[in-house]
Amino acid sequence: MSDDIKRIYTGSRVEAMFLKEILEKNEIGCIFKDTLAASVQSGWADGSPEDGALLFVEPINEEKAKVLLKQYFDSLDK
């Protein structure tokens, strides 16, 4: 599986959804996985809101996606 998709983000659901939108606007498809919501729906809670969301991209888009995420996080530091 690690050859099929690459995890590029682990963090909050809200931020992951925003990052997903940035990636899609730059024509990078991604998979959003909310592990916390999935576990709550199953009747138990695993993890925390701060690290419950994951974003994955295809290997061919990994570097471009990481650059976009870095630009976003660098802009927060200014």
N, CA, C and O atoms as a Tinker XYZ file with bonds, in Angstrom:
   312  protein
     1  N      0.814000   -1.192000    0.000000    73     2
     2  CA     0.000000    0.000000    0.000000    64     1     3
     3  C      0.856000    1.253000    0.000000    63     2     4     5
     4  O      0.450000    2.267000   -0.569000    81     3
     5  N      2.021000    1.215000    0.617000    73     3     6
     6  CA     2.840000    2.415000    0.686000    64     5     7
     7  C      3.315000    2.862000   -0.688000    63     6     8     9
     8  O      3.669000    4.027000   -0.869000    81     7
     9  N      3.329000    1.949000   -1.664000    73     7    10
    10  CA     3.708000    2.329000   -3.017000    64     9    11
    11  C      2.544000    2.942000   -3.782000    63    10    12    13
    12  O      2.752000    3.667000   -4.755000    81    11
    13  N      1.321000    2.655000   -3.350000    73    11    14
    14  CA     0.140000    3.136000   -4.055000    64    13    15
    15  C     -0.227000    4.563000   -3.684000    63    14    16    17
    16  O     -0.592000    5.359000   -4.549000    81    15
    17  N     -0.132000    4.888000   -2.400000    73    15    18
    18  CA    -0.442000    6.239000   -1.937000    64    17    19
    19  C      0.561000    6.649000   -0.869000    63    18    20    21
    20  O      1.156000    5.804000   -0.199000    81    19
    21  N      0.740000    7.958000   -0.722000    73    19    22
    22  CA     1.694000    8.489000    0.252000    64    21    23
    23  C      0.970000    9.424000    1.210000    63    22    24    25
    24  O      0.221000   10.304000    0.786000    81    23
    25  N      1.198000    9.227000    2.499000    73    23    26
    26  CA     0.609000   10.124000    3.489000    64    25    27
    27  C      1.418000   11.411000    3.519000    63    26    28    29
    28  O      2.641000   11.386000    3.662000    81    27
    29  N      0.721000   12.542000    3.381000    73    27    30
    30  CA     1.413000   13.826000    3.386000    64    29    31
    31  C      1.007000   14.710000    4.550000    63    30    32    33
    32  O      1.626000   15.749000    4.782000    81    31
    33  N     -0.029000   14.312000    5.290000    73    31    34
    34  CA    -0.483000   15.148000    6.403000    64    33    35
    35  C     -1.189000   14.305000    7.451000    63    34    36    37
    36  O     -1.962000   13.402000    7.132000    81    35
    37  N     -0.909000   14.617000    8.699000    73    35    38
    38  CA    -1.641000   14.084000    9.842000    64    37    39
    39  C     -1.913000   15.261000   10.757000    63    38    40    41
    40  O     -0.985000   15.965000   11.156000    81    39
    41  N     -3.169000   15.482000   11.092000    73    39    42
    42  CA    -3.498000   16.612000   11.951000    64    41    43
    43  C     -4.989000   16.737000   12.178000    63    42    44    45
    44  O     -5.722000   15.749000   12.162000    81    43
    45  N     -5.425000   17.962000   12.388000    73    43    46
    46  CA    -6.833000   18.201000   12.697000    64    45    47
    47  C     -7.709000   18.052000   11.461000    63    46    48    49
    48  O     -7.257000   18.236000   10.331000    81    47
    49  N     -8.958000   17.718000   11.699000    73    47    50
    50  CA    -9.931000   17.536000   10.614000    64    49    51
    51  C    -10.149000   18.838000    9.854000    63    50    52    53
    52  O    -10.192000   18.843000    8.623000    81    51
    53  N    -10.286000   19.940000   10.582000    73    51    54
    54  CA   -10.550000   21.237000    9.954000    64    53    55
    55  C     -9.404000   21.626000    9.029000    63    54    56    57
    56  O     -9.632000   22.020000    7.885000    81    55
    57  N     -8.178000   21.517000    9.519000    73    55    58
    58  CA    -7.036000   21.881000    8.697000    64    57    59
    59  C     -6.874000   20.920000    7.519000    63    58    60    61
    60  O     -6.526000   21.349000    6.419000    81    59
    61  N     -7.120000   19.644000    7.732000    73    59    62
    62  CA    -7.014000   18.664000    6.648000    64    61    63
    63  C     -8.003000   18.971000    5.532000    63    62    64    65
    64  O     -7.673000   18.844000    4.353000    81    63
    65  N     -9.213000   19.374000    5.900000    73    63    66
    66  CA   -10.207000   19.710000    4.881000    64    65    67
    67  C     -9.772000   20.941000    4.091000    63    66    68    69
    68  O     -9.983000   21.008000    2.880000    81    67
    69  N     -9.169000   21.910000    4.766000    73    67    70
    70  CA    -8.669000   23.103000    4.088000    64    69    71
    71  C     -7.518000   22.739000    3.148000    63    70    72    73
    72  O     -7.470000   23.207000    2.011000    81    71
    73  N     -6.597000   21.910000    3.623000    73    71    74
    74  CA    -5.470000   21.488000    2.794000    64    73    75
    75  C     -5.940000   20.671000    1.594000    63    74    76    77
    76  O     -5.381000   20.787000    0.504000    81    75
    77  N     -6.950000   19.859000    1.792000    73    75    78
    78  CA    -7.525000   19.084000    0.690000    64    77    79
    79  C     -8.033000   20.020000   -0.402000    63    78    80    81
    80  O     -7.851000   19.755000   -1.590000    81    79
    81  N     -8.662000   21.102000    0.004000    73    79    82
    82  CA    -9.156000   22.083000   -0.963000    64    81    83
    83  C     -8.002000   22.740000   -1.720000    63    82    84    85
    84  O     -8.096000   22.945000   -2.930000    81    83
    85  N     -6.926000   23.069000   -1.026000    73    83    86
    86  CA    -5.746000   23.647000   -1.683000    64    85    87
    87  C     -5.194000   22.676000   -2.719000    63    86    88    89
    88  O     -4.890000   23.069000   -3.845000    81    87
    89  N     -5.066000   21.418000   -2.341000    73    87    90
    90  CA    -4.536000   20.418000   -3.268000    64    89    91
    91  C     -5.435000   20.270000   -4.490000    63    90    92    93
    92  O     -4.948000   20.224000   -5.620000    81    91
    93  N     -6.731000   20.194000   -4.270000    73    91    94
    94  CA    -7.661000   20.014000   -5.386000    64    93    95
    95  C     -7.672000   21.223000   -6.314000    63    94    96    97
    96  O     -7.827000   21.065000   -7.525000    81    95
    97  N     -7.511000   22.423000   -5.772000    73    95    98
    98  CA    -7.430000   23.623000   -6.616000    64    97    99
    99  C     -6.177000   23.603000   -7.478000    63    98   100   101
   100  O     -6.129000   24.251000   -8.523000    81    99
   101  N     -5.168000   22.865000   -7.045000    73    99   102
   102  CA    -3.930000   22.721000   -7.809000    64   101   103
   103  C     -3.895000   21.406000   -8.584000    63   102   104   105
   104  O     -2.833000   20.925000   -8.979000    81   103
   105  N     -5.074000   20.842000   -8.789000    73   103   106
   106  CA    -5.260000   19.635000   -9.596000    64   105   107
   107  C     -4.492000   18.421000   -9.057000    63   106   108   109
   108  O     -3.957000   17.613000   -9.816000    81   107
   109  N     -4.455000   18.320000   -7.732000    73   107   110
   110  CA    -3.863000   17.153000   -7.085000    64   109   111
   111  C     -4.984000   16.441000   -6.340000    63   110   112   113
   112  O     -5.528000   16.959000   -5.365000    81   111
   113  N     -5.316000   15.259000   -6.809000    73   111   114
   114  CA    -6.332000   14.475000   -6.122000    64   113   115
   115  C     -5.770000   13.919000   -4.823000    63   114   116   117
   116  O     -4.590000   13.576000   -4.742000    81   115
   117  N     -6.615000   13.833000   -3.816000    73   115   118
   118  CA    -6.140000   13.298000   -2.541000    64   117   119
   119  C     -7.245000   12.504000   -1.857000    63   118   120   121
   120  O     -8.425000   12.626000   -2.184000    81   119
   121  N     -6.832000   11.704000   -0.917000    73   119   122
   122  CA    -7.757000   10.912000   -0.108000    64   121   123
   123  C     -7.729000   11.484000    1.298000    63   122   124   125
   124  O     -6.663000   11.655000    1.890000    81   123
   125  N     -8.905000   11.777000    1.825000    73   123   126
   126  CA    -9.067000   12.299000    3.178000    64   125   127
   127  C     -9.609000   11.177000    4.049000    63   126   128   129
   128  O    -10.632000   10.571000    3.726000    81   127
   129  N     -8.925000   10.900000    5.151000    73   127   130
   130  CA    -9.374000    9.853000    6.066000    64   129   131
   131  C     -9.484000   10.448000    7.464000    63   130   132   133
   132  O     -8.518000   10.993000    7.998000    81   131
   133  N    -10.668000   10.337000    8.045000    73   131   134
   134  CA   -10.915000   10.857000    9.388000    64   133   135
   135  C    -11.011000    9.675000   10.346000    63   134   136   137
   136  O    -12.084000    9.099000   10.523000    81   135
   137  N     -9.901000    9.319000   10.956000    73   135   138
   138  CA    -9.863000    8.137000   11.819000    64   137   139
   139  C    -10.667000    8.327000   13.095000    63   138   140   141
   140  O    -11.252000    7.373000   13.608000    81   139
   141  N    -10.700000    9.546000   13.608000    73   139   142
   142  CA   -11.457000    9.797000   14.834000    64   141   143
   143  C    -12.951000    9.638000   14.588000    63   142   144   145
   144  O    -13.636000    8.971000   15.363000    81   143
   145  N    -13.465000   10.243000   13.518000    73   143   146
   146  CA   -14.896000   10.126000   13.208000    64   145   147
   147  C    -15.276000    8.674000   12.932000    63   146   148   149
   148  O    -16.340000    8.216000   13.347000    81   147
   149  N    -14.407000    7.959000   12.236000    73   147   150
   150  CA   -14.698000    6.554000   11.936000    64   149   151
   151  C    -14.772000    5.726000   13.215000    63   150   152   153
   152  O    -15.630000    4.853000   13.343000    81   151
   153  N    -13.882000    5.995000   14.154000    73   151   154
   154  CA   -13.900000    5.222000   15.395000    64   153   155
   155  C    -15.104000    5.584000   16.261000    63   154   156   157
   156  O    -15.671000    4.714000   16.923000    81   155
   157  N    -15.500000    6.853000   16.265000    73   155   158
   158  CA   -16.677000    7.271000   17.035000    64   157   159
   159  C    -17.931000    6.607000   16.473000    63   158   160   161
   160  O    -18.794000    6.167000   17.232000    81   159
   161  N    -18.035000    6.534000   15.148000    73   159   162
   162  CA   -19.186000    5.882000   14.521000    64   161   163
   163  C    -19.229000    4.395000   14.866000    63   162   164   165
   164  O    -20.298000    3.784000   14.878000    81   163
   165  N    -18.078000    3.825000   15.143000    73   163   166
   166  CA   -18.017000    2.408000   15.508000    64   165   167
   167  C    -18.347000    2.173000   16.977000    63   166   168   169
   168  O    -18.488000    1.031000   17.414000    81   167
   169  N    -18.468000    3.250000   17.729000    73   167   170
   170  CA   -18.833000    3.121000   19.130000    64   169   171
   171  C    -17.696000    3.295000   20.114000    63   170   172   173
   172  O    -17.875000    3.067000   21.311000    81   171
   173  N    -16.533000    3.694000   19.634000    73   171   174
   174  CA   -15.404000    3.952000   20.514000    64   173   175
   175  C    -14.560000    5.054000   19.892000    63   174   176   177
   176  O    -14.600000    5.252000   18.678000    81   175
   177  N    -13.812000    5.757000   20.690000    73   175   178
   178  CA   -12.995000    6.866000   20.185000    64   177   179
   179  C    -11.520000    6.495000   20.246000    63   178   180   181
   180  O    -11.014000    6.070000   21.284000    81   179
   181  N    -10.848000    6.661000   19.125000    73   179   182
   182  CA    -9.425000    6.361000   19.035000    64   181   183
   183  C     -8.704000    7.608000   18.546000    63   182   184   185
   184  O     -9.057000    8.156000   17.501000    81   183
   185  N     -7.718000    8.055000   19.272000    73   183   186
   186  CA    -6.966000    9.228000   18.863000    64   185   187
   187  C     -7.558000   10.500000   19.435000    63   186   188   189
   188  O     -8.411000   10.473000   20.321000    81   187
   189  N     -7.083000   11.609000   18.906000    73   187   190
   190  CA    -7.553000   12.906000   19.377000    64   189   191
   191  C     -7.892000   13.788000   18.185000    63   190   192   193
   192  O     -7.497000   13.483000   17.060000    81   191
   193  N     -8.621000   14.879000   18.416000    73   191   194
   194  CA    -8.961000   15.778000   17.310000    64   193   195
   195  C     -7.730000   16.396000   16.646000    63   194   196   197
   196  O     -7.797000   16.806000   15.487000    81   195
   197  N     -6.612000   16.467000   17.362000    73   195   198
   198  CA    -5.406000   17.089000   16.815000    64   197   199
   199  C     -4.670000   16.219000   15.803000    63   198   200   201
   200  O     -3.872000   16.733000   15.019000    81   199
   201  N     -4.923000   14.914000   15.805000    73   199   202
   202  CA    -4.210000   14.043000   14.864000    64   201   203
   203  C     -5.111000   12.967000   14.259000    63   202   204   205
   204  O     -4.644000   11.888000   13.892000    81   203
   205  N     -6.386000   13.267000   14.162000    73   203   206
   206  CA    -7.343000   12.282000   13.682000    64   205   207
   207  C     -7.585000   12.278000   12.185000    63   206   208   209
   208  O     -8.280000   11.398000   11.677000    81   207
   209  N     -7.022000   13.252000   11.465000    73   207   210
   210  CA    -7.261000   13.330000   10.022000    64   209   211
   211  C     -5.966000   13.082000    9.254000    63   210   212   213
   212  O     -4.893000   13.539000    9.647000    81   211
   213  N     -6.091000   12.357000    8.163000    73   211   214
   214  CA    -4.944000   12.022000    7.319000    64   213   215
   215  C     -5.240000   12.405000    5.881000    63   214   216   217
   216  O     -6.376000   12.290000    5.422000    81   215
   217  N     -4.216000   12.861000    5.168000    73   215   218
   218  CA    -4.324000   13.121000    3.734000    64   217   219
   219  C     -3.295000   12.268000    3.007000    63   218   220   221
   220  O     -2.144000   12.156000    3.429000    81   219
   221  N     -3.733000   11.671000    1.908000    73   219   222
   222  CA    -2.878000   10.825000    1.083000    64   221   223
   223  C     -2.940000   11.298000   -0.362000    63   222   224   225
   224  O     -3.977000   11.785000   -0.813000    81   223
   225  N     -1.828000   11.157000   -1.094000    73   223   226
   226  CA    -1.784000   11.460000   -2.523000    64   225   227
   227  C     -1.064000   10.325000   -3.242000    63   226   228   229
   228  O     -0.414000    9.485000   -2.619000    81   227
   229  N     -1.194000   10.320000   -4.557000    73   227   230
   230  CA    -0.449000    9.358000   -5.363000    64   229   231
   231  C      1.033000    9.730000   -5.333000    63   230   232   233
   232  O      1.366000   10.910000   -5.221000    81   231
   233  N      1.917000    8.757000   -5.429000    73   231   234
   234  CA     3.357000    9.042000   -5.390000    64   233   235
   235  C      3.804000   10.085000   -6.412000    63   234   236   237
   236  O      4.703000   10.879000   -6.135000    81   235
   237  N      3.190000   10.087000   -7.577000    73   235   238
   238  CA     3.579000   11.044000   -8.617000    64   237   239
   239  C      3.305000   12.491000   -8.198000    63   238   240   241
   240  O      3.942000   13.414000   -8.705000    81   239
   241  N      2.364000   12.689000   -7.280000    73   239   242
   242  CA     2.009000   14.036000   -6.822000    64   241   243
   243  C      2.594000   14.385000   -5.457000    63   242   244   245
   244  O      2.358000   15.478000   -4.943000    81   243
   245  N      3.345000   13.476000   -4.876000    73   243   246
   246  CA     3.820000   13.672000   -3.504000    64   245   247
   247  C      4.673000   14.932000   -3.344000    63   246   248   249
   248  O      4.410000   15.733000   -2.446000    81   247
   249  N      5.664000   15.123000   -4.172000    73   247   250
   250  CA     6.557000   16.277000   -4.019000    64   249   251
   251  C      5.815000   17.597000   -4.213000    63   250   252   253
   252  O      5.996000   18.529000   -3.429000    81   251
   253  N      4.986000   17.683000   -5.242000    73   251   254
   254  CA     4.226000   18.912000   -5.494000    64   253   255
   255  C      3.296000   19.206000   -4.317000    63   254   256   257
   256  O      3.164000   20.357000   -3.902000    81   255
   257  N      2.659000   18.181000   -3.786000    73   255   258
   258  CA     1.752000   18.359000   -2.648000    64   257   259
   259  C      2.517000   18.834000   -1.418000    63   258   260   261
   260  O      2.047000   19.720000   -0.704000    81   259
   261  N      3.677000   18.263000   -1.165000    73   259   262
   262  CA     4.476000   18.675000   -0.008000    64   261   263
   263  C      4.922000   20.126000   -0.128000    63   262   264   265
   264  O      4.965000   20.848000    0.868000    81   263
   265  N      5.254000   20.556000   -1.341000    73   263   266
   266  CA     5.634000   21.956000   -1.559000    64   265   267
   267  C      4.459000   22.877000   -1.247000    63   266   268   269
   268  O      4.632000   23.901000   -0.586000    81   267
   269  N      3.271000   22.522000   -1.715000    73   267   270
   270  CA     2.087000   23.341000   -1.448000    64   269   271
   271  C      1.778000   23.406000    0.045000    63   270   272   273
   272  O      1.452000   24.473000    0.565000    81   271
   273  N      1.878000   22.287000    0.726000    73   271   274
   274  CA     1.631000   22.280000    2.168000    64   273   275
   275  C      2.683000   23.094000    2.910000    63   274   276   277
   276  O      2.362000   23.801000    3.865000    81   275
   277  N      3.934000   22.999000    2.478000    73   275   278
   278  CA     4.997000   23.792000    3.104000    64   277   279
   279  C      4.740000   25.277000    2.909000    63   278   280   281
   280  O      4.917000   26.062000    3.840000    81   279
   281  N      4.325000   25.673000    1.712000    73   279   282
   282  CA     4.011000   27.079000    1.462000    64   281   283
   283  C      2.898000   27.553000    2.387000    63   282   284   285
   284  O      2.964000   28.654000    2.932000    81   283
   285  N      1.884000   26.726000    2.561000    73   283   286
   286  CA     0.773000   27.081000    3.443000    64   285   287
   287  C      1.259000   27.246000    4.881000    63   286   288   289
   288  O      0.966000   28.258000    5.519000    81   287
   289  N      1.994000   26.271000    5.394000    73   287   290
   290  CA     2.447000   26.337000    6.785000    64   289   291
   291  C      3.453000   27.466000    7.000000    63   290   292   293
   292  O      3.461000   28.088000    8.062000    81   291
   293  N      4.305000   27.740000    6.003000    73   291   294
   294  CA     5.233000   28.869000    6.106000    64   293   295
   295  C      4.478000   30.194000    6.175000    63   294   296   297
   296  O      4.899000   31.114000    6.876000    81   295
   297  N      3.365000   30.292000    5.450000    73   295   298
   298  CA     2.579000   31.537000    5.466000    64   297   299
   299  C      1.942000   31.776000    6.833000    63   298   300   301
   300  O      1.653000   32.920000    7.183000    81   299
   301  N      1.720000   30.727000    7.603000    73   299   302
   302  CA     1.153000   30.877000    8.946000    64   301   303
   303  C      2.167000   31.464000    9.919000    63   302   304   305
   304  O      1.795000   32.121000   10.892000    81   303
   305  N      3.444000   31.225000    9.654000    73   303   306
   306  CA     4.503000   31.695000   10.544000    64   305   307
   307  C      4.803000   33.179000   10.378000    63   306   308   309
   308  O      5.490000   33.770000   11.212000    81   307
   309  N      4.296000   33.784000    9.314000    73   307   310
   310  CA     4.598000   35.203000    9.046000    64   309   311
   311  C      3.722000   36.111000    9.852000    63   310   312
   312  O      3.840000   37.332000    9.751000    81   311
